[in-house]
Amino acid sequence: MTESKTFSGLNIWDGTGIAQADAITVTGTKITWIGDKADAPKDSQQINCDGLSAIPGLIDAHVHLELNPDESKPPLRTEEHVVPLMAERAQKMAKAGITTARDLGGGAWYELSLRDAIHRGEVTGPRLVCSGQPITCPQGRGIVTSGEEKPLIWMKRKPSSRDRSITTSI
């Protein structure tokens, strides 16, 4: 059976203001109860958090875990040595309260492997929603992570001036 922990004495912010409750019970990885400390489940481990605040998980809607935030220029090619650095960045995000992040792609698909490792519990990090490789126009912004784009859709009829092709770096 999974152990329950009750964190009490909290200021609980629910996204609109401070909630009337002051305690949260967590069983495994799920919040199973929120309420007044006096009514907390008696069979859970009690942890005093007087003066601390609890907030909903934060979401970062635009990240590129493959990119080094300390470098101003993106690399021409993503090398495998970045994988442990990506895991380190994911762990820092989780420690900062980010519980979900949307990774908008890199050049080598490493974010998908990291997402799966986090899901399996092998790496600490936020839930990752990954877009995969960026889709861009020829010479567009995605060229820095993926190289020259190749046509994905070819026209089967004579093109007109209104036609556009979709390009990708897959």
N, C-alpha and C positions, 0 to 999 in steps of 0.2 A: 504494500500500500504506500502511496506517495505521501510524504510528510507535508503538513500544512503549517504555514507560518503566518502569524497575525502581527502586522506592523501597526502600532497604536501611537496616539499623541500627535498625529499628523495634521497638517493643514492640507486638505485635499482640494486641489483645483480641478474642476470638472470641464474646463474649456470655456465656461462663462463666468465663473466666480468660485468662491470658496464654498464647498459643500458642507452640509450640516453634520456629516459623518466625520469621525476622527480616526477610524481604523479600517485597514484593508487586510483580508486574508487571502493568501496565495497558496494554491495547492499545485505542486509541480510547476508548470509555467503559466497557469491560468489564475486570474483573479476569480475567486469563488464566493466572496462575501465583502460587502462594504457596509459599515454602519457605526454605531456608537461602541466605544471600547468595552463598556459594561455588558453589551450583548454579544461580544465576540465568541466564536466557537471555543469551548473550553478545552477541547482535545488538541488544539494547535499550539505550536511553540509561540510564546509571547515575546515580542521584541519592542522595546520602548524606543520611540523615535521622537520624543518631545521636542517641539520646535522645528522639526523638519517639514518639508513640503513634498507632496506627491503630485505629479502632473501626468497627463496622458503622454504617450510616446510621441516624439517629434518625428516629422517626415521631412527628408531632404529630397526635393523633387528633381534635382539636376546635379548628378555627380558623374565623374569619369574616374573610377578607382584606379585605372591604369596610369593616369597622369600624375606626375609628381607635383604637388602644390608649391614646392620650393623652387621650381624651375619655370621661367616665364615662357620658354619656347617648347612646344610639344616635340617629342622625338619623331624622327622620320620612320622608325620601325619600333614596334614593341617587342622587347626581348623577354625571355622566360624568367630572367632574374627579378622581374617586377612582381612576380606572383607572391612571394612572402611580404613584400612591401604593401601590396594590395590588402593582404590579410591583416597586416598591422594597421592600416588606415581604417579598415572595417571595424576592428576592435576599438579603436579610438572613437569612432562614431557611436558605437553602442555605449561606451562609457560616458559619452557626452549626452546620452538620452535619446539619440536617434534610433528609433525602432524599425523604421522603414526607409529605404532609399531607392530612388529610381536611377539606375545607371544607364546613361545614354550612349554607351558604346565606346569601344577602343579599337585597336587594330588587330587583336589576336584572339578574341573570344574568351579571354581569361576570366572575365567577369561572370560568365556562365558557370564555369567550374567553381569559382568562389561561392557563388549563390548556392550551388548544390552542396558544397562542403559546410556552409553555414546551416543549411536546412537539415543536414545529417548530424549536426552538433559537433563536428570536427573542428570548427573554427567559430570563434565568438564574433558576432557581427549583427547588423540589422537585417531584417527581411529585405532581400534585394529583388526588385522588379527590373529586369534587364531588357533593353531594346535590341541588343545584338548590334550588328554593324550599322553605322549610320548610312542613311540614304541621302545622296546629295547630287547636285548638278555637276557637270564637268567643270573642273577647276574650282569647285565649291569648297566650303569649310571642311567637309569630311575628307578631303584629299590629304590632309596632314596626318590622319591616322590610318588611312587605308590605301593610299596609292591612287593611281589613275582609275577612274571609274570605267566600267564596261557596260554596254547597253544590256538591259534586262528584258525589255520588250522591243521587238522589231515590228515595224508596220508591215502588214500584208497587202496593202494597197498603196497606190502612189500617194506619197505624203503631200499634204497641203500646208500652207503657211500657218494654219491654226493648230497643226499637230505638234505634240511634244512627246519625246520619249522619256521614260523613267529610267534613271541610271542608278546603279548601286556598285558597291565595291566588293560584292560577294564573289 
